[in-house]
């Protein structure tokens, strides 16, 4: 959302004023310090930013995934899944963005192979 807003030369304060929320709330959404916004609020953001079709759907998909403290329940899985969940929880803060992208790509590849 930050990149879309900034690319249009708009400020957090302008967005907050238009959407009827505080600038602090917009900042918290952009930094991931706040949980998932409601679907109607995401629709309002899309309208405010002038997003349509794929761009709007992409922002909506990102909003669904935005949760600053996700949990992984590995209690009914095998030992390797528990180890993976704990490894991620322990080290996520030390991974830079490129490392996170590589891991996400590898996981997506694995998941896509299982669907076939």
PLY file of the C-alpha trace (Angstrom):
ply
format ascii 1.0
element vertex 116
property float x
property float y
property float z
element edge 115
property int vertex1
property int vertex2
end_header
0.00 0.00 0.00
2.85 2.38 0.85
4.45 1.99 -2.57
1.12 2.53 -4.35
0.33 5.60 -2.26
3.81 7.08 -2.64
3.91 6.45 -6.40
0.86 8.69 -6.69
2.49 11.42 -4.60
-0.03 10.98 -1.79
0.68 11.21 1.93
-0.40 9.06 4.83
-2.27 12.07 6.22
-4.22 12.50 2.97
-5.12 8.82 3.01
-6.12 8.92 6.67
-8.28 12.02 6.15
-9.99 10.52 3.09
-10.67 7.16 4.74
-11.66 8.52 8.15
-8.89 6.90 10.17
-5.79 8.18 11.93
-2.43 8.64 10.26
-1.05 6.29 12.93
-3.41 3.54 11.73
-2.27 3.98 8.11
1.35 3.86 9.26
0.70 0.72 11.31
-0.91 -1.00 8.30
2.02 -0.07 6.08
4.64 -1.33 8.51
2.78 -4.52 9.40
2.29 -3.48 13.02
-1.48 -3.78 12.62
-3.46 -6.87 11.68
-5.70 -7.50 8.74
-7.86 -4.58 7.66
-11.50 -5.41 6.94
-12.52 -6.23 3.37
-14.71 -3.10 3.09
-11.78 -0.96 4.26
-9.50 -2.55 1.65
-12.18 -1.79 -0.96
-12.13 1.86 0.19
-8.35 1.92 -0.19
-8.61 0.49 -3.71
-11.14 3.16 -4.69
-9.04 5.92 -3.12
-5.92 4.73 -4.97
-7.87 4.22 -8.19
-6.99 0.53 -8.37
-8.93 -1.76 -10.67
-8.81 -5.38 -11.76
-5.48 -7.10 -11.10
-4.02 -4.29 -8.99
-7.07 -4.25 -6.71
-7.05 -8.05 -6.44
-3.34 -8.03 -5.59
-3.86 -5.52 -2.79
-6.82 -7.52 -1.46
-4.74 -10.73 -1.48
-1.91 -8.98 0.37
-4.38 -7.65 2.94
-5.63 -11.17 3.66
-2.05 -12.27 4.31
-1.14 -9.28 6.46
-0.94 -10.37 10.04
1.95 -9.18 12.21
1.88 -12.20 14.55
0.86 -15.27 12.55
0.76 -18.61 14.32
1.63 -22.03 12.99
-0.11 -24.96 14.61
2.21 -27.87 13.95
0.77 -30.00 16.76
-0.81 -32.61 14.48
2.06 -32.89 12.01
5.34 -34.76 11.86
8.61 -33.84 13.56
10.09 -32.15 10.49
7.10 -29.78 10.27
7.47 -28.88 13.95
11.17 -28.27 13.41
10.49 -26.07 10.37
7.87 -24.02 12.25
10.24 -23.48 15.16
13.17 -22.64 12.90
11.11 -19.98 11.13
9.77 -18.56 14.41
13.27 -18.39 15.88
15.05 -16.83 12.90
12.48 -14.83 10.91
13.78 -11.56 12.33
17.29 -12.22 11.01
16.24 -12.85 7.39
16.49 -9.96 4.95
13.90 -9.44 2.23
15.78 -11.32 -0.53
16.20 -14.34 1.76
12.49 -14.27 2.61
11.61 -14.08 -1.09
13.82 -17.09 -1.87
12.23 -19.13 0.91
8.72 -18.11 -0.17
9.52 -19.04 -3.78
10.82 -22.45 -2.69
7.73 -23.06 -0.57
5.42 -21.95 -3.39
7.24 -24.31 -5.80
6.80 -27.18 -3.32
3.10 -26.42 -2.87
2.50 -26.17 -6.61
4.16 -29.57 -7.15
1.75 -31.13 -4.65
-1.28 -29.74 -6.48
-0.28 -31.42 -9.75
0 1
1 2
2 3
3 4
4 5
5 6
6 7
7 8
8 9
9 10
10 11
11 12
12 13
13 14
14 15
15 16
16 17
17 18
18 19
19 20
20 21
21 22
22 23
23 24
24 25
25 26
26 27
27 28
28 29
29 30
30 31
31 32
32 33
33 34
34 35
35 36
36 37
37 38
38 39
39 40
40 41
41 42
42 43
43 44
44 45
45 46
46 47
47 48
48 49
49 50
50 51
51 52
52 53
53 54
54 55
55 56
56 57
57 58
58 59
59 60
60 61
61 62
62 63
63 64
64 65
65 66
66 67
67 68
68 69
69 70
70 71
71 72
72 73
73 74
74 75
75 76
76 77
77 78
78 79
79 80
80 81
81 82
82 83
83 84
84 85
85 86
86 87
87 88
88 89
89 90
90 91
91 92
92 93
93 94
94 95
95 96
96 97
97 98
98 99
99 100
100 101
101 102
102 103
103 104
104 105
105 106
106 107
107 108
108 109
109 110
110 111
111 112
112 113
113 114
114 115
